[in-house]
Amino acid sequence: MSSKRKDCGYVTSAAFSPDFDSNIAIAMVSTRISRDEEYIEVLIEGEWRMAVCSTLPFTKAN
């Protein structure tokens, strides 16, 4: 994964969440960018995708 084109961590586990109707993941992320709502890019099967940092537990927005 990257933030502003700099390596910032890696995904340790990922799965589809039916509750969120989206993929979610647990990752080890550098403390310099691991704030909630921080946007990062994740390389998935050769394609860069946008992702959002969030602390556990994952919660739905109201």
Backbone as CSV, one residue per row, in Angstrom:
resi,resn,N_x,N_y,N_z,CA_x,CA_y,CA_z,C_x,C_y,C_z
1,MET,0.836,-1.159,0.000,0.000,0.000,0.000,0.882,1.222,0.000
2,SER,0.329,2.351,-0.416,1.125,3.571,-0.482,0.285,4.783,-0.123
3,SER,0.993,5.788,0.350,0.396,7.089,0.631,1.293,8.113,-0.030
4,LYS,0.744,8.874,-0.943,1.516,9.869,-1.691,2.718,9.218,-2.369
5,ARG,2.460,8.012,-2.915,3.458,7.233,-3.669,4.634,6.763,-2.812
6,LYS,4.460,6.701,-1.483,5.491,6.162,-0.599,4.937,4.922,0.082
7,ASP,5.762,3.862,0.147,5.347,2.629,0.801,4.979,2.927,2.251
8,CYS,3.832,2.426,2.705,3.398,2.745,4.069,2.896,1.536,4.847
9,GLY,2.959,0.331,4.277,2.521,-0.834,5.030,2.068,-1.966,4.138
10,TYR,1.371,-2.942,4.755,0.907,-4.095,3.998,-0.347,-4.684,4.637
11,VAL,-1.167,-5.293,3.814,-2.394,-5.939,4.272,-2.037,-7.298,4.860
12,THR,-2.593,-7.609,6.041,-2.355,-8.908,6.670,-3.527,-9.859,6.481
13,SER,-4.735,-9.320,6.296,-5.925,-10.142,6.115,-7.004,-9.317,5.429
14,ALA,-7.760,-9.939,4.536,-8.836,-9.222,3.839,-9.982,-10.180,3.551
15,ALA,-11.194,-9.638,3.505,-12.380,-10.447,3.214,-13.530,-9.539,2.808
16,PHE,-14.536,-10.131,2.169,-15.753,-9.392,1.844,-16.637,-9.358,3.083
17,SER,-17.198,-8.193,3.388,-18.106,-8.031,4.522,-19.531,-7.823,4.019
18,PRO,-20.427,-8.773,4.274,-21.815,-8.571,3.869,-22.483,-7.431,4.645
19,ASP,-22.034,-7.174,5.877,-22.592,-6.058,6.660,-22.319,-4.712,6.005
20,PHE,-21.126,-4.572,5.420,-20.743,-3.316,4.774,-20.934,-3.361,3.259
21,ASP,-21.232,-4.543,2.728,-21.350,-4.753,1.286,-20.100,-4.249,0.565
22,SER,-18.940,-4.576,1.155,-17.659,-4.093,0.645,-16.546,-4.990,1.170
23,ASN,-15.370,-4.883,0.560,-14.201,-5.570,1.094,-13.649,-4.780,2.267
24,ILE,-13.174,-5.495,3.291,-12.499,-4.862,4.422,-11.183,-5.595,4.641
25,ALA,-10.237,-4.944,5.311,-8.938,-5.567,5.533,-8.332,-5.086,6.842
26,ILE,-7.463,-5.914,7.382,-6.619,-5.556,8.517,-5.230,-5.357,7.921
27,ALA,-4.546,-4.292,8.315,-3.232,-4.005,7.735,-2.288,-3.429,8.779
28,MET,-1.016,-3.607,8.536,0.028,-2.942,9.316,0.368,-1.679,8.540
29,VAL,0.113,-0.518,9.157,0.275,0.764,8.477,1.192,1.663,9.292
30,SER,2.062,2.384,8.614,2.966,3.323,9.266,2.183,4.312,10.133
31,THR,2.702,4.637,11.301,2.020,5.577,12.200,1.944,6.975,11.613
32,ARG,2.763,7.289,10.616,2.718,8.635,10.044,1.457,8.889,9.221
33,ILE,0.745,7.834,8.814,-0.469,8.057,8.012,-1.666,7.254,8.512
34,SER,-1.584,6.650,9.667,-2.639,5.740,10.106,-3.795,6.427,10.835
35,ARG,-4.044,7.683,10.545,-5.172,8.389,11.149,-6.484,7.936,10.527
36,ASP,-7.551,7.961,11.311,-8.877,7.636,10.767,-9.196,8.544,9.591
37,GLU,-9.855,7.980,8.620,-10.307,8.685,7.416,-9.169,9.092,6.474
38,GLU,-7.964,8.635,6.708,-6.832,8.907,5.810,-6.967,8.010,4.575
39,TYR,-6.903,8.585,3.392,-6.990,7.815,2.148,-5.613,7.311,1.754
40,ILE,-5.562,6.041,1.354,-4.329,5.423,0.879,-4.656,4.624,-0.383
41,GLU,-3.623,4.138,-1.055,-3.801,3.272,-2.214,-3.293,1.882,-1.861
42,VAL,-4.038,0.873,-2.285,-3.672,-0.512,-2.024,-3.553,-1.232,-3.362
43,LEU,-2.462,-1.960,-3.543,-2.249,-2.729,-4.770,-2.947,-4.077,-4.626
44,ILE,-3.987,-4.295,-5.444,-4.762,-5.532,-5.395,-4.722,-6.183,-6.769
45,GLU,-4.101,-7.356,-6.834,-3.984,-8.106,-8.086,-3.497,-7.235,-9.237
46,GLY,-2.452,-6.439,-8.982,-1.829,-5.615,-10.012,-2.521,-4.298,-10.304
47,GLU,-3.573,-3.965,-9.559,-4.322,-2.728,-9.787,-4.378,-1.898,-8.500
48,TRP,-4.077,-0.593,-8.610,-4.126,0.293,-7.446,-5.566,0.694,-7.165
49,ARG,-5.999,0.523,-5.903,-7.358,0.877,-5.476,-7.284,1.828,-4.292
50,MET,-8.258,2.730,-4.207,-8.329,3.650,-3.068,-8.898,2.913,-1.856
51,ALA,-8.378,3.248,-0.672,-8.853,2.676,0.588,-8.858,3.777,1.643
52,VAL,-9.559,3.529,2.718,-9.658,4.496,3.810,-9.200,3.826,5.094
53,CYS,-8.316,4.479,5.849,-7.881,3.959,7.143,-8.993,4.119,8.167
54,SER,-9.097,3.143,9.049,-10.079,3.175,10.131,-9.541,2.342,11.282
55,THR,-9.860,2.730,12.503,-9.464,1.924,13.650,-10.516,0.850,13.904
56,LEU,-10.124,-0.181,14.615,-11.073,-1.225,14.997,-11.876,-0.777,16.207
57,PRO,-13.090,-1.204,16.393,-13.843,-2.041,15.470,-14.379,-1.224,14.310
58,PHE,-14.592,-1.891,13.172,-15.201,-1.217,12.028,-16.648,-0.891,12.386
59,THR,-17.080,0.317,12.079,-18.469,0.706,12.347,-19.054,1.392,11.127
60,LYS,-20.344,1.251,10.959,-21.035,1.913,9.858,-21.268,3.371,10.204
61,ALA,-21.159,4.236,9.212,-21.482,5.654,9.410,-22.993,5.791,9.530
62,ASN,-23.431,6.714,10.358,-24.886,6.924,10.524,-25.458,7.744,9.418
